[in-house]
Amino acid sequence: MGWARRFWQASPDHRGTPQKPGRVVTLVPMPRERCWGVAYEVAPDVRDDVIERLDRREQAGYDRVSTTVYLREGSTSIQGALMYVARADNPCFLGPCDRPALLDCLRSAAGPSGTNLDYLRNLAASLRQMGAEDPELFSLADELS
Protein backbone atom coordinates (compact mmCIF):
# COMPACT_ATOMS: atom_id res chain seq x y z
CA MET A 1 0.00 0.00 0.00
CA GLY A 2 1.20 3.50 -0.75
CA TRP A 3 1.13 6.44 1.62
CA ALA A 4 0.92 10.21 1.16
CA ARG A 5 1.73 12.91 3.71
CA ARG A 6 -1.20 15.28 4.33
CA PHE A 7 -2.00 18.08 6.82
CA TRP A 8 -5.14 16.33 8.04
CA GLN A 9 -4.43 16.15 11.79
CA ALA A 10 -5.13 18.89 14.34
CA SER A 11 -2.34 19.80 16.74
CA PRO A 12 -3.87 21.22 19.92
CA ASP A 13 -0.76 20.41 21.95
CA HIS A 14 2.36 21.06 19.84
CA ARG A 15 1.80 23.41 16.88
CA GLY A 16 -1.40 24.97 18.12
CA THR A 17 -3.64 25.26 21.16
CA PRO A 18 -7.03 23.78 22.04
CA GLN A 19 -8.55 27.16 21.11
CA LYS A 20 -6.65 27.38 17.79
CA PRO A 21 -5.24 24.01 16.76
CA GLY A 22 -2.49 23.87 14.19
CA ARG A 23 -2.41 21.29 11.40
CA VAL A 24 0.27 18.63 11.24
CA VAL A 25 0.86 15.81 8.83
CA THR A 26 -0.33 12.28 9.01
CA LEU A 27 0.10 9.48 6.54
CA VAL A 28 -2.92 8.73 4.40
CA PRO A 29 -3.22 5.48 2.45
CA MET A 30 -3.05 6.22 -1.27
CA PRO A 31 -2.30 3.51 -3.80
CA ARG A 32 0.86 3.96 -5.86
CA GLU A 33 2.07 6.93 -3.77
CA ARG A 34 5.46 7.03 -2.06
CA CYS A 35 6.13 8.83 1.17
CA TRP A 36 9.75 9.68 1.74
CA GLY A 37 11.17 9.80 5.23
CA VAL A 38 13.82 8.50 7.55
CA ALA A 39 13.93 5.11 9.27
CA TYR A 40 15.89 4.81 12.49
CA GLU A 41 17.28 1.62 13.93
CA VAL A 42 16.84 1.60 17.69
CA ALA A 43 19.06 -0.51 19.93
CA PRO A 44 17.15 -3.28 21.72
CA ASP A 45 18.20 -2.05 25.17
CA VAL A 46 16.50 1.36 24.67
CA ARG A 47 13.63 0.26 22.42
CA ASP A 48 10.93 0.29 25.12
CA ASP A 49 11.99 3.74 26.36
CA VAL A 50 12.02 5.17 22.83
CA ILE A 51 8.58 3.74 22.07
CA GLU A 52 7.19 5.08 25.35
CA ARG A 53 8.48 8.58 24.51
CA LEU A 54 7.11 8.43 20.97
CA ASP A 55 3.73 7.19 22.22
CA ARG A 56 3.58 10.18 24.56
CA ARG A 57 4.60 12.62 21.83
CA GLU A 58 2.11 11.23 19.30
CA GLN A 59 -0.75 11.04 21.80
CA ALA A 60 -3.26 13.29 20.02
CA GLY A 61 -4.94 10.63 17.90
CA TYR A 62 -2.07 8.70 16.38
CA ASP A 63 -1.87 4.93 16.37
CA ARG A 64 1.43 3.07 16.26
CA VAL A 65 1.38 0.61 13.35
CA SER A 66 3.85 -1.87 11.98
CA THR A 67 4.70 -1.65 8.29
CA THR A 68 7.32 -2.49 5.71
CA VAL A 69 9.61 0.31 4.55
CA TYR A 70 11.76 0.22 1.45
CA LEU A 71 15.21 1.69 1.46
CA ARG A 72 16.15 4.19 -1.19
CA GLU A 73 19.30 2.35 -2.23
CA GLY A 74 17.44 -0.55 -3.78
CA SER A 75 14.94 -3.23 -3.18
CA THR A 76 15.98 -3.86 0.43
CA SER A 77 13.08 -3.64 2.84
CA ILE A 78 12.64 -3.49 6.59
CA GLN A 79 9.66 -5.40 7.87
CA GLY A 80 8.10 -4.54 11.21
CA ALA A 81 9.08 -0.87 11.09
CA LEU A 82 6.92 1.29 13.33
CA MET A 83 5.16 4.45 12.21
CA TYR A 84 2.41 6.65 13.61
CA VAL A 85 -0.79 7.20 11.64
CA ALA A 86 -3.82 9.26 12.63
CA ARG A 87 -7.06 7.30 12.67
CA ALA A 88 -9.93 8.98 10.84
CA ASP A 89 -12.15 8.44 13.89
CA ASN A 90 -9.88 10.22 16.40
CA PRO A 91 -11.05 13.59 17.75
CA CYS A 92 -8.07 15.42 16.25
CA PHE A 93 -8.51 14.10 12.72
CA LEU A 94 -9.63 16.95 10.49
CA GLY A 95 -9.31 15.48 7.01
CA PRO A 96 -8.85 17.67 3.97
CA CYS A 97 -9.80 21.33 3.82
CA ASP A 98 -9.72 23.96 1.12
CA ARG A 99 -6.31 25.41 0.36
CA PRO A 100 -6.99 28.98 1.60
CA ALA A 101 -8.09 27.65 5.02
CA LEU A 102 -5.06 25.35 5.20
CA LEU A 103 -2.68 28.17 4.28
CA ASP A 104 -4.27 30.44 6.89
CA CYS A 105 -3.83 27.80 9.60
CA LEU A 106 -0.23 27.05 8.62
CA ARG A 107 0.53 30.77 8.57
CA SER A 108 -1.08 31.65 11.91
CA ALA A 109 -1.21 28.71 14.36
CA ALA A 110 1.38 28.37 17.13
CA GLY A 111 1.77 26.22 20.21
CA PRO A 112 4.28 25.05 22.82
CA SER A 113 6.51 23.42 20.17
CA GLY A 114 6.55 26.51 17.94
CA THR A 115 4.69 27.87 14.96
CA ASN A 116 2.85 25.84 12.39
CA LEU A 117 4.77 27.74 9.72
CA ASP A 118 8.13 26.67 11.19
CA TYR A 119 6.87 23.07 11.27
CA LEU A 120 6.02 23.27 7.55
CA ARG A 121 9.27 24.98 6.60
CA ASN A 122 11.46 22.62 8.63
CA LEU A 123 9.71 19.55 7.25
CA ALA A 124 10.03 20.81 3.67
CA ALA A 125 13.71 21.70 4.17
CA SER A 126 14.49 18.26 5.63
CA LEU A 127 12.73 16.46 2.79
CA ARG A 128 14.43 18.59 0.15
CA GLN A 129 17.82 17.97 1.77
CA MET A 130 17.34 14.21 1.43
CA GLY A 131 16.25 14.54 -2.20
CA ALA A 132 12.68 13.49 -1.45
CA GLU A 133 9.67 14.10 -3.62
CA ASP A 134 6.58 15.65 -1.99
CA PRO A 135 4.97 18.04 -4.48
CA GLU A 136 1.99 18.95 -2.27
CA LEU A 137 4.07 19.78 0.79
CA PHE A 138 6.66 21.65 -1.29
CA SER A 139 3.98 23.75 -2.98
CA LEU A 140 2.58 24.77 0.43
CA ALA A 141 6.05 25.68 1.70
CA ASP A 142 6.87 27.63 -1.46
CA GLU A 143 3.61 29.55 -1.30
CA LEU A 144 4.28 30.57 2.31
CA SER A 145 7.96 31.46 1.93
C-alpha positions as CSV (number, residue, x, y, z in Angstrom):
1,M,0.0,0.0,0.0
2,G,1.2,3.5,-0.7
3,W,1.1,6.4,1.6
4,A,0.9,10.2,1.2
5,R,1.7,12.9,3.7
6,R,-1.2,15.3,4.3
7,F,-2.0,18.1,6.8
8,W,-5.1,16.3,8.0
9,Q,-4.4,16.2,11.8
10,A,-5.1,18.9,14.3
11,S,-2.3,19.8,16.7
12,P,-3.9,21.2,19.9
13,D,-0.8,20.4,22.0
14,H,2.4,21.1,19.8
15,R,1.8,23.4,16.9
16,G,-1.4,25.0,18.1
17,T,-3.6,25.3,21.2
18,P,-7.0,23.8,22.0
19,Q,-8.6,27.2,21.1
20,K,-6.7,27.4,17.8
21,P,-5.2,24.0,16.8
22,G,-2.5,23.9,14.2
23,R,-2.4,21.3,11.4
24,V,0.3,18.6,11.2
25,V,0.9,15.8,8.8
26,T,-0.3,12.3,9.0
27,L,0.1,9.5,6.5
28,V,-2.9,8.7,4.4
29,P,-3.2,5.5,2.4
30,M,-3.0,6.2,-1.3
31,P,-2.3,3.5,-3.8
32,R,0.9,4.0,-5.9
33,E,2.1,6.9,-3.8
34,R,5.5,7.0,-2.1
35,C,6.1,8.8,1.2
36,W,9.8,9.7,1.7
37,G,11.2,9.8,5.2
38,V,13.8,8.5,7.6
39,A,13.9,5.1,9.3
40,Y,15.9,4.8,12.5
41,E,17.3,1.6,13.9
42,V,16.8,1.6,17.7
43,A,19.1,-0.5,19.9
44,P,17.1,-3.3,21.7
45,D,18.2,-2.1,25.2
46,V,16.5,1.4,24.7
47,R,13.6,0.3,22.4
48,D,10.9,0.3,25.1
49,D,12.0,3.7,26.4
50,V,12.0,5.2,22.8
51,I,8.6,3.7,22.1
52,E,7.2,5.1,25.3
53,R,8.5,8.6,24.5
54,L,7.1,8.4,21.0
55,D,3.7,7.2,22.2
56,R,3.6,10.2,24.6
57,R,4.6,12.6,21.8
58,E,2.1,11.2,19.3
59,Q,-0.7,11.0,21.8
60,A,-3.3,13.3,20.0
61,G,-4.9,10.6,17.9
62,Y,-2.1,8.7,16.4
63,D,-1.9,4.9,16.4
64,R,1.4,3.1,16.3
65,V,1.4,0.6,13.4
66,S,3.8,-1.9,12.0
67,T,4.7,-1.6,8.3
68,T,7.3,-2.5,5.7
69,V,9.6,0.3,4.6
70,Y,11.8,0.2,1.4
71,L,15.2,1.7,1.5
72,R,16.2,4.2,-1.2
73,E,19.3,2.3,-2.2
74,G,17.4,-0.6,-3.8
75,S,14.9,-3.2,-3.2
76,T,16.0,-3.9,0.4
77,S,13.1,-3.6,2.8
78,I,12.6,-3.5,6.6
79,Q,9.7,-5.4,7.9
80,G,8.1,-4.5,11.2
81,A,9.1,-0.9,11.1
82,L,6.9,1.3,13.3
83,M,5.2,4.4,12.2
84,Y,2.4,6.6,13.6
85,V,-0.8,7.2,11.6
86,A,-3.8,9.3,12.6
87,R,-7.1,7.3,12.7
88,A,-9.9,9.0,10.8
89,D,-12.1,8.4,13.9
90,N,-9.9,10.2,16.4
91,P,-11.1,13.6,17.8
92,C,-8.1,15.4,16.2
93,F,-8.5,14.1,12.7
94,L,-9.6,17.0,10.5
95,G,-9.3,15.5,7.0
96,P,-8.9,17.7,4.0
97,C,-9.8,21.3,3.8
98,D,-9.7,24.0,1.1
99,R,-6.3,25.4,0.4
100,P,-7.0,29.0,1.6
101,A,-8.1,27.6,5.0
102,L,-5.1,25.4,5.2
103,L,-2.7,28.2,4.3
104,D,-4.3,30.4,6.9
105,C,-3.8,27.8,9.6
106,L,-0.2,27.1,8.6
107,R,0.5,30.8,8.6
108,S,-1.1,31.6,11.9
109,A,-1.2,28.7,14.4
110,A,1.4,28.4,17.1
111,G,1.8,26.2,20.2
112,P,4.3,25.1,22.8
113,S,6.5,23.4,20.2
114,G,6.6,26.5,17.9
115,T,4.7,27.9,15.0
116,N,2.9,25.8,12.4
117,L,4.8,27.7,9.7
118,D,8.1,26.7,11.2
119,Y,6.9,23.1,11.3
120,L,6.0,23.3,7.6
121,R,9.3,25.0,6.6
122,N,11.5,22.6,8.6
123,L,9.7,19.5,7.2
124,A,10.0,20.8,3.7
125,A,13.7,21.7,4.2
126,S,14.5,18.3,5.6
127,L,12.7,16.5,2.8
128,R,14.4,18.6,0.2
129,Q,17.8,18.0,1.8
130,M,17.3,14.2,1.4
131,G,16.2,14.5,-2.2
132,A,12.7,13.5,-1.4
133,E,9.7,14.1,-3.6
134,D,6.6,15.6,-2.0
135,P,5.0,18.0,-4.5
136,E,2.0,18.9,-2.3
137,L,4.1,19.8,0.8
138,F,6.7,21.6,-1.3
139,S,4.0,23.8,-3.0
140,L,2.6,24.8,0.4
141,A,6.1,25.7,1.7
142,D,6.9,27.6,-1.5
143,E,3.6,29.6,-1.3
144,L,4.3,30.6,2.3
145,S,8.0,31.5,1.9
